[in-house]
Amino acid sequence: MNDKIQMAIVGLRFGQHIVENQVLNGPGAPFINLRGVCDLDRTKSSTLAKKYNLKEYLSLDGILDDPVIEAVGLFTPPSNRANMIRRIMLAGKHVMTTKPFELESDEAFKVLLEAKQLNKIVHLNSPSPLPSQETAQILKWQDDHNLGQPISARWETFTSSCEQADGSWYDDPQQCPVAPIFRIGIYGINQLIRLCGRVESVSVCHSRIRTGRPTPDTAECSLQFESGALGSIFASYCIDEGHLYGSRLLMHYERGTIRNSVTALDDRGETSAIDLHLQTPLPNRKLYCETASIDEEEMSGKYQWDLFYNAVRKNNFYVKGEITPDLIAHAIEVIDAMRLSQEFDKRIAISEVSIEQQHAHAAL
């Protein structure tokens, strides 16, 4: 492809993984030409730039002033990310970023509306612009087999590590509320919102089992959806099942159940393929069962580089079925409710979140 998007990546703590496994090699390679990198840690940015023959930018301003750069891969911590995205867009560039999108839902909503007004593309991996093939298959089964509404949803993810405090935002309960959910369980929050609709209230519980950080390493988040469905998200850094970041999904409907199972791992030990399993009743006490296989790039939480490319190159600023700014912001409301539940040790209604944010802004 001769007209790849010219990109620079900012924030290499996580962005290095994107550079090496998504952009230089991997699903983004056909669509992105990486020109340079930037990080506050000059050792990290200079080392990576030299390793891959990239330009080292000394600041975000240096990237924004470079007319060659068309898009910025923004992989900094979520605090104040909306303002950084706004600066990038006002400089005439598009944005690919990552979860969590922001810490404040109202700021997220405003900057996404501004993106539409400026005709700039802002995509992230979770929630992705379009439902993943995994999520789309579940929704299709729900319709095709008349499963009815979701009644219960359980999503789990886990890995095994024993981290130590390093003074980063991972150690701050305000910037990283209910840490395991915020860091890796957020994929489940975004997927369940797509499958079950808007959330009405949230509660959390958490523990520190073996982490060296002041934030927890194991947590569970209980969700009550506006539809009446009940959901739960579990995330832990204390479970070794033989692969990294294993995930489980179990959906119960009025007339059926859908679950997933891991079928293959990649060289890093992460899930590279899953099967979805449907079971629903037939007349005369018989069962109908069906299985669908989902490859790695079709699973939830993946970067949709092809859509990003088409949006930038073909001016496809909106695709039918694309997630709306208010739903992206709603997921952040859920996270904020999670933070309040952690702080006050009680169940938090989503309606309380906007009130709390108003009080916080008034105090500034």
SEBALUM-793782 format. One line per field, with one value per residue (C-alpha): x, y, z. Coordinates in Angstrom, 3 decimals. Layout:
c1 = (X/...)
c2 = (Y/...)
c3 = (Z/...)
! end
This chain:
c1 = (0.000/1.620/-0.516/-0.067/-0.949/2.141/2.095/4.119/3.548/3.539/3.918/6.102/5.397/2.552/3.241/6.356/4.095/2.037/5.169/6.560/3.434/0.827/2.454/5.882/4.681/1.114/-2.325/-1.495/1.534/-0.404/-2.026/0.507/3.969/5.561/7.815/8.821/8.288/8.171/8.327/9.151/11.776/14.393/16.346/13.309/12.466/16.045/16.650/13.495/14.148/17.653/16.529/13.963/15.515/12.754/12.826/12.931/10.626/11.478/7.911/4.338/4.775/7.549/5.152/2.360/4.712/5.811/3.709/4.555/2.718/-0.953/-1.926/-0.741/-0.846/-1.509/-0.639/-0.165/-2.025/-5.750/-5.652/-6.116/-6.065/-9.020/-6.975/-4.071/-6.440/-7.864/-4.373/-3.628/-6.872/-6.441/-3.039/-4.880/-4.025/-6.046/-5.759/-5.543/-5.539/-6.243/-8.414/-9.179/-10.108/-10.301/-10.997/-13.854/-16.883/-17.955/-14.499/-14.527/-17.946/-16.977/-13.756/-15.472/-18.119/-15.351/-13.706/-16.849/-17.055/-13.403/-13.715/-10.954/-10.842/-10.478/-10.448/-9.502/-9.381/-11.985/-14.644/-13.729/-15.551/-17.544/-18.484/-15.821/-16.739/-17.006/-19.586/-21.363/-21.745/-23.295/-25.764/-26.591/-27.344/-29.491/-31.646/-31.543/-32.499/-34.877/-32.884/-34.701/-32.996/-29.805/-30.466/-26.932/-23.461/-20.157/-16.800/-13.427/-9.797/-6.603/-2.865/-0.061/2.404/3.720/4.238/6.132/5.303/7.059/5.347/3.406/-0.306/-0.879/-0.134/-2.728/-6.280/-7.694/-5.994/-6.316/-9.536/-10.130/-6.890/-7.383/-10.779/-9.503/-6.385/-7.590/-11.245/-12.324/-12.525/-15.335/-17.156/-17.147/-18.208/-21.053/-22.379/-22.606/-24.319/-26.571/-27.078/-26.582/-25.652/-27.830/-25.627/-22.227/-20.552/-17.064/-14.992/-11.245/-8.198/-4.406/-3.196/0.463/1.034/3.728/1.619/-0.700/-3.581/-5.367/-4.406/-7.763/-11.202/-14.812/-17.329/-21.081/-23.232/-26.989/-28.169/-31.135/-32.792/-32.725/-29.896/-27.155/-23.480/-20.118/-16.533/-13.692/-10.005/-6.890/-3.109/-2.847/-4.044/-1.835/-3.861/-1.057/-1.554/-1.519/-4.707/-7.072/-10.672/-14.029/-17.516/-20.777/-24.094/-27.469/-30.579/-34.278/-33.986/-30.379/-26.756/-23.604/-20.101/-16.587/-13.523/-9.866/-8.661/-5.174/-2.344/0.205/3.977/3.573/1.130/-1.888/-5.175/-5.080/-8.379/-11.599/-14.792/-18.224/-20.783/-24.553/-27.102/-30.826/-33.914/-36.007/-39.493/-39.872/-37.026/-34.357/-31.340/-29.878/-26.105/-23.839/-20.166/-18.464/-14.682/-13.174/-9.593/-7.380/-8.064/-11.810/-11.949/-13.063/-10.541/-8.521/-7.411/-9.411/-6.593/-8.430/-11.350/-8.947/-7.241/-10.536/-11.776/-8.635/-8.020/-11.610/-13.191/-15.460/-16.035/-18.979/-19.676/-23.093/-23.153/-20.245/-20.309/-21.591/-19.737/-22.341/-21.762/-17.989/-18.583/-21.047/-18.321/-16.273/-19.290/-19.249/-15.558/-16.221/-19.035/-16.575/-14.143/-16.863/-17.933/-14.324/-14.049/-17.352/-17.785/-21.342/-23.347/-23.298/-26.020/-24.756/-26.957/-24.736/-21.638/-22.586/-23.522/-20.152/-18.363/-20.243/-19.111/-15.525/-15.490/-17.043/-14.211/-11.531)
c2 = (0.000/3.240/5.719/4.529/6.973/8.805/8.404/9.239/7.479/9.261/7.389/4.299/2.566/0.848/2.385/0.263/-2.781/-0.971/-0.041/-3.565/-5.737/-3.608/-1.033/-2.237/-5.823/-6.992/-5.837/-2.138/-2.597/-2.518/0.796/2.768/4.148/4.904/7.968/8.596/8.180/10.412/9.788/11.776/9.120/10.147/6.928/4.908/7.016/7.280/3.549/2.630/5.239/3.912/0.291/0.819/3.785/6.180/9.882/10.761/13.676/15.630/16.748/16.514/20.027/18.718/16.167/18.691/21.047/18.330/18.647/15.077/13.563/12.902/11.001/10.517/7.256/8.505/5.963/8.181/7.706/8.568/11.603/14.801/12.817/14.745/17.954/16.236/14.891/18.380/19.813/17.108/17.693/21.473/20.867/19.098/15.506/12.367/10.182/6.498/5.906/3.230/2.381/3.895/6.858/9.468/9.785/12.276/11.298/14.867/15.714/12.553/13.391/16.980/16.101/13.391/15.885/18.333/15.632/15.354/19.134/19.279/16.238/14.490/10.775/9.603/5.814/3.519/-0.209/-0.493/0.389/-0.103/1.904/-1.127/-4.215/-6.898/-10.052/-11.747/-9.253/-9.135/-12.926/-12.847/-10.141/-12.090/-15.255/-13.234/-12.084/-15.202/-17.587/-15.297/-15.618/-12.711/-10.123/-10.763/-11.798/-12.330/-11.532/-12.642/-11.486/-12.472/-11.764/-12.635/-13.071/-13.800/-11.140/-9.621/-5.945/-3.485/0.138/2.475/5.819/5.580/6.230/2.527/3.278/6.063/4.941/8.172/7.785/3.990/3.193/-0.473/-1.096/-4.575/-3.597/-0.239/-1.706/-4.965/-5.425/-2.341/-4.506/-6.388/-3.208/-1.978/-5.339/-5.806/-2.302/-3.260/-6.545/-5.462/-1.711/1.154/0.604/1.855/1.233/-0.131/-1.657/-3.070/-5.207/-5.713/-7.080/-6.943/-10.529/-10.317/-7.023/-4.598/-1.679/0.254/-0.461/-3.848/-6.781/-8.591/-7.028/-7.575/-5.074/-5.673/-4.010/-3.512/-2.599/-0.366/-3.378/-5.264/-7.573/-8.210/-8.316/-8.829/-8.127/-9.987/-9.162/-10.407/-10.366/-13.482/-16.343/-18.485/-20.676/-21.146/-18.044/-14.268/-12.282/-15.175/-14.035/-15.704/-14.625/-16.220/-14.741/-16.059/-14.994/-15.662/-18.576/-19.643/-19.307/-18.175/-18.787/-18.697/-20.926/-20.374/-22.597/-21.245/-19.108/-16.953/-16.910/-14.459/-16.757/-14.561/-15.786/-16.019/-17.820/-18.579/-20.485/-19.129/-21.719/-21.258/-23.447/-22.778/-24.949/-26.528/-28.012/-31.423/-30.760/-30.896/-28.612/-26.643/-26.084/-24.092/-23.091/-20.150/-19.752/-16.292/-15.406/-13.036/-9.836/-10.524/-10.631/-7.708/-5.067/-5.048/-1.986/-1.632/-0.254/-0.872/1.291/3.987/3.947/4.145/6.949/9.023/8.244/8.013/10.590/7.950/9.978/7.835/4.181/2.613/0.890/2.913/3.496/6.932/9.470/9.167/5.406/5.893/8.498/6.178/3.576/6.282/7.083/3.425/3.731/6.898/5.130/2.333/4.852/6.296/2.816/2.097/5.395/5.259/1.476/1.479/0.911/3.964/4.949/6.309/9.356/10.223/10.456/13.644/15.313/14.389/15.725/19.022/19.388/18.565/21.179/23.784/23.222/23.958)
c3 = (0.000/-1.162/0.729/4.294/7.063/8.348/12.147/15.238/18.560/21.927/25.221/25.103/28.404/26.571/23.187/22.675/22.458/19.817/17.872/17.833/17.687/15.935/13.639/12.510/12.555/12.897/11.829/11.547/9.286/5.958/6.911/8.973/8.219/11.576/11.291/14.894/18.628/21.698/25.442/28.569/29.236/26.680/27.182/26.187/23.132/21.861/22.289/20.381/17.680/17.062/17.104/14.336/12.499/13.553/14.327/18.014/18.772/21.921/22.611/21.385/19.981/17.750/16.299/15.854/14.017/11.580/8.386/7.357/10.339/9.615/12.750/16.312/18.208/21.743/24.438/27.481/30.811/30.595/32.881/30.827/27.584/26.148/26.208/24.462/21.797/21.360/20.769/18.221/16.326/16.294/14.699/11.875/12.780/13.503/16.622/17.441/21.184/23.754/26.703/29.151/26.969/29.743/33.458/33.040/30.990/30.222/28.839/26.728/25.312/24.484/22.682/20.630/19.513/18.636/16.530/14.416/14.049/12.965/10.661/12.580/13.321/16.924/17.290/20.148/20.729/23.468/22.701/19.055/16.358/15.184/17.177/16.920/15.026/18.417/19.669/16.296/16.307/19.774/18.724/15.559/17.526/19.899/16.980/14.786/17.585/19.458/22.676/24.298/26.435/28.415/32.007/33.300/31.965/33.476/32.058/33.513/32.724/34.553/34.369/36.821/37.936/41.150/40.446/42.625/43.331/40.895/41.463/38.194/37.751/38.383/42.067/42.372/43.296/41.865/38.482/38.488/40.394/41.259/39.402/37.860/36.433/35.205/33.608/32.032/32.990/31.069/27.941/29.640/30.629/27.046/25.616/28.103/27.415/23.737/24.593/27.474/27.084/29.504/33.137/35.992/39.033/40.042/43.088/43.580/45.897/45.714/47.513/47.575/47.537/46.552/44.755/45.841/44.648/46.989/44.586/44.450/42.243/42.314/41.931/40.958/39.640/39.836/37.163/37.147/33.656/32.867/31.219/34.522/33.466/36.012/35.112/36.745/35.720/37.445/36.918/38.681/38.404/40.605/38.376/36.155/33.818/31.333/29.231/29.568/30.002/29.575/29.305/29.807/28.793/29.900/28.733/29.909/27.986/28.468/26.048/25.821/26.853/25.039/26.365/24.959/25.206/24.298/21.450/20.600/21.979/20.168/20.734/23.618/25.384/24.669/23.242/19.440/18.798/20.633/20.014/20.853/21.934/21.716/23.467/23.176/23.753/20.998/21.319/22.983/25.443/22.747/22.465/19.592/19.826/17.513/17.580/15.852/15.618/16.117/15.149/17.142/15.227/15.304/19.107/21.258/22.289/19.058/17.102/13.886/11.751/8.495/9.614/10.783/7.388/5.489/7.723/7.151/3.476/2.221/4.527/6.023/9.157/10.224/9.455/9.948/13.314/14.710/18.449/19.432/21.606/24.357/24.702/24.870/27.573/29.332/29.815/31.557/33.750/34.788/35.670/37.661/39.516/40.190/41.699/43.934/45.017/45.985/47.856/49.763/49.960/48.615/45.451/43.166/40.701/37.388/37.996/40.978/38.788/36.944/40.248/41.733/38.645/38.899/42.518/41.535/38.748/41.073/43.549/40.928)
! end
